Amino acid sequence: MQEHESEIAIVISNARNRSFPMILEPWGIPYEMPAHASYTVVFRSRVSPAPPNTVEVEYAADSITVWAWDGCLFAVYYNGEALPPGAFDGPPLPASVAIIKNAILKPLGASSANPDANPARGSQDENRNNDE
């Protein structure tokens, strides 16, 4: 039986008048989007996402996070050019991306109803604020 490759593309746009970070997870790669720019993010995997044909995007006040799924390689394009590290370079994500995601988003004792309950997110926000 031949495996079929899933490919999903999504356009992320920054409608703001200032640059804005887009974070590609679970790699943790930040891309600073210029004002009014659009990036095309393309994922490829031999594993279909669940639910099918979907990409999860988290919108926050200070960033956008796009999540890959098991087996993914990715490319981020801006004005038709692939941004570093290049189009579909590197090894595919291993199985268990959901485990990584849950460890980041839902640590022991944190409530999903309270986003401030995640100490890891809080320290990232503090570090980001100190850099400005």
Secondary structure as a PSIPRED ss2 file (coil, helix, strand):
# PSIPRED VFORMAT (PSIPRED V4.0)

   1 M C   1.000  0.000  0.000
   2 Q C   1.000  0.000  0.000
   3 E C   1.000  0.000  0.000
   4 H C   1.000  0.000  0.000
   5 E C   1.000  0.000  0.000
   6 S E   0.000  0.000  1.000
   7 E E   0.000  0.000  1.000
   8 I E   0.000  0.000  1.000
   9 A E   0.000  0.000  1.000
  10 I E   0.000  0.000  1.000
  11 V E   0.000  0.000  1.000
  12 I E   0.000  0.000  1.000
  13 S E   0.000  0.000  1.000
  14 N C   1.000  0.000  0.000
  15 A C   1.000  0.000  0.000
  16 R C   1.000  0.000  0.000
  17 N C   1.000  0.000  0.000
  18 R C   1.000  0.000  0.000
  19 S C   1.000  0.000  0.000
  20 F E   0.000  0.000  1.000
  21 P E   0.000  0.000  1.000
  22 M E   0.000  0.000  1.000
  23 I E   0.000  0.000  1.000
  24 L E   0.000  0.000  1.000
  25 E E   0.000  0.000  1.000
  26 P C   1.000  0.000  0.000
  27 W C   1.000  0.000  0.000
  28 G C   1.000  0.000  0.000
  29 I E   0.000  0.000  1.000
  30 P E   0.000  0.000  1.000
  31 Y E   0.000  0.000  1.000
  32 E E   0.000  0.000  1.000
  33 M E   0.000  0.000  1.000
  34 P C   1.000  0.000  0.000
  35 A C   1.000  0.000  0.000
  36 H C   1.000  0.000  0.000
  37 A C   1.000  0.000  0.000
  38 S E   0.000  0.000  1.000
  39 Y E   0.000  0.000  1.000
  40 T E   0.000  0.000  1.000
  41 V E   0.000  0.000  1.000
  42 V E   0.000  0.000  1.000
  43 F E   0.000  0.000  1.000
  44 R E   0.000  0.000  1.000
  45 S E   0.000  0.000  1.000
  46 R C   1.000  0.000  0.000
  47 V C   1.000  0.000  0.000
  48 S C   1.000  0.000  0.000
  49 P C   1.000  0.000  0.000
  50 A C   1.000  0.000  0.000
  51 P C   1.000  0.000  0.000
  52 P C   1.000  0.000  0.000
  53 N C   1.000  0.000  0.000
  54 T C   1.000  0.000  0.000
  55 V C   1.000  0.000  0.000
  56 E E   0.000  0.000  1.000
  57 V E   0.000  0.000  1.000
  58 E E   0.000  0.000  1.000
  59 Y E   0.000  0.000  1.000
  60 A C   1.000  0.000  0.000
  61 A C   1.000  0.000  0.000
  62 D C   1.000  0.000  0.000
  63 S C   1.000  0.000  0.000
  64 I E   0.000  0.000  1.000
  65 T E   0.000  0.000  1.000
  66 V E   0.000  0.000  1.000
  67 W E   0.000  0.000  1.000
  68 A C   1.000  0.000  0.000
  69 W C   1.000  0.000  0.000
  70 D C   1.000  0.000  0.000
  71 G C   1.000  0.000  0.000
  72 C C   1.000  0.000  0.000
  73 L E   0.000  0.000  1.000
  74 F E   0.000  0.000  1.000
  75 A E   0.000  0.000  1.000
  76 V E   0.000  0.000  1.000
  77 Y E   0.000  0.000  1.000
  78 Y E   0.000  0.000  1.000
  79 N C   1.000  0.000  0.000
  80 G C   1.000  0.000  0.000
  81 E E   0.000  0.000  1.000
  82 A E   0.000  0.000  1.000
  83 L C   1.000  0.000  0.000
  84 P C   1.000  0.000  0.000
  85 P C   1.000  0.000  0.000
  86 G C   1.000  0.000  0.000
  87 A C   1.000  0.000  0.000
  88 F C   1.000  0.000  0.000
  89 D C   1.000  0.000  0.000
  90 G C   1.000  0.000  0.000
  91 P C   1.000  0.000  0.000
  92 P C   1.000  0.000  0.000
  93 L C   1.000  0.000  0.000
  94 P C   1.000  0.000  0.000
  95 A C   1.000  0.000  0.000
  96 S C   1.000  0.000  0.000
  97 V H   0.000  1.000  0.000
  98 A H   0.000  1.000  0.000
  99 I H   0.000  1.000  0.000
 100 I H   0.000  1.000  0.000
 101 K H   0.000  1.000  0.000
 102 N H   0.000  1.000  0.000
 103 A H   0.000  1.000  0.000
 104 I H   0.000  1.000  0.000
 105 L H   0.000  1.000  0.000
 106 K C   1.000  0.000  0.000
 107 P C   1.000  0.000  0.000
 108 L C   1.000  0.000  0.000
 109 G C   1.000  0.000  0.000
 110 A C   1.000  0.000  0.000
 111 S C   1.000  0.000  0.000
 112 S C   1.000  0.000  0.000
 113 A C   1.000  0.000  0.000
 114 N C   1.000  0.000  0.000
 115 P H   0.000  1.000  0.000
 116 D H   0.000  1.000  0.000
 117 A H   0.000  1.000  0.000
 118 N C   1.000  0.000  0.000
 119 P H   0.000  1.000  0.000
 120 A H   0.000  1.000  0.000
 121 R H   0.000  1.000  0.000
 122 G H   0.000  1.000  0.000
 123 S H   0.000  1.000  0.000
 124 Q H   0.000  1.000  0.000
 125 D H   0.000  1.000  0.000
 126 E H   0.000  1.000  0.000
 127 N H   0.000  1.000  0.000
 128 R H   0.000  1.000  0.000
 129 N H   0.000  1.000  0.000
 130 N H   0.000  1.000  0.000
 131 D H   0.000  1.000  0.000
 132 E C   1.000  0.000  0.000
